[in-house]
Amino acid sequence: MTVPSSIVVLTGAGVSAESGLSTFRDKDGIWAQVDYREVATPQGFARNPAKVHDFYNWRRRNMANVHPNAAHFALARLEREFRGNFLLVTQNIDELHERAGSQKLIHMHGEHAKALCASCKARRPWREDLSIELACPDCGAVGSMRPDVVWFGEMPYRMDEIYVALSGCNLFVSIGTSGTVYPAAGFVSEARATGAHTVELNLEPSNGCSLFSEARHGPATKMVPEFVDELLSATF
Ligand code: BV8
């Protein structure tokens, strides 16, 4: 691998698995317990908002019991010590990357720690439960507060910035994602198109594994620190 000058990293639920957060599509994952159409689509929210609030309130409360792991800390170190351009794009709505020290970070699928008013579109930090009884602090509408997350069929956040970063990177690293959900699952192809070296670090081969120049399989808390050590020693 040549010494990179610009790195884009994409993470998914697998990077938080060893912190104790469930992934989505592993055998005991979230989508094995609840139908995504009922809790992760605008139609599901319109049909039964209380069920969606219960789903996200349960996951948000669980954030109090989990902590960043060695993979999160290794990525924050890479951002600090790498002297080129760096961007971390996460599909995760947990805040473990921030708590490990990552700053150049985009939550393309939104965040647990924010709420959005479906009526006036105001968004704000939010750590308590959401409910249909709540009035929007900005416009006063009752029942329009929702988690500030991107559901299926909704446009992920800051896509322009992400595509600009992908078009300029010469190293793309995908960590802990099954490569199932688009447009994130298409980022490797965007990076390849600009000639970037592409690496998958995942517990097992993802759906898009064959698209990567290089794939290393194992737990993120082992693979990511090792990869970051290698990268930083090669770039000095
Ligand atoms: C959109 C909400 C229009 C937040 C989620 C083509 C182009 C564009 C869109 C589509 C397309 N084809 C289909 C679509 C529609 C759809 C889609 O992709 N459907 C799929 C199912 C086919 N996409 C959308 O609707 C998206 N919006 O398209 O807008 C548009 C069009 C073009 C360009 C821009 C916009 C919106 C998608 C967002 C949906 N929101 N959740 C929340 O509740 O958290 S989805 C959910 O999946 C989460 O966000 C999650 O982050 C995401 C991806 O899942 P993963 O993170 O990969 O998790 P998963 O469990 O699948 O895999 C975990 C991996 O980790 C596994 O591989 C496992 O082996 C590994 N692992 C486990 N343990 C470890 C580990 N690895 C390392 N170490 C370990 N210890």
Residues whose N, C-alpha, C, O or C-beta is under 5 A from the ligand:
A	BS01	BV8	G12 A13 G14 A17 E18 T23 F24 R25 D26 A40 Q91 N92 I93 H109 V149 V150 W151 F152 G153 E154 M155 P156 G176 T177 S178 G179 T180 V181 Y182 P183 N202 L203 E204 S206 G218 P219 A220
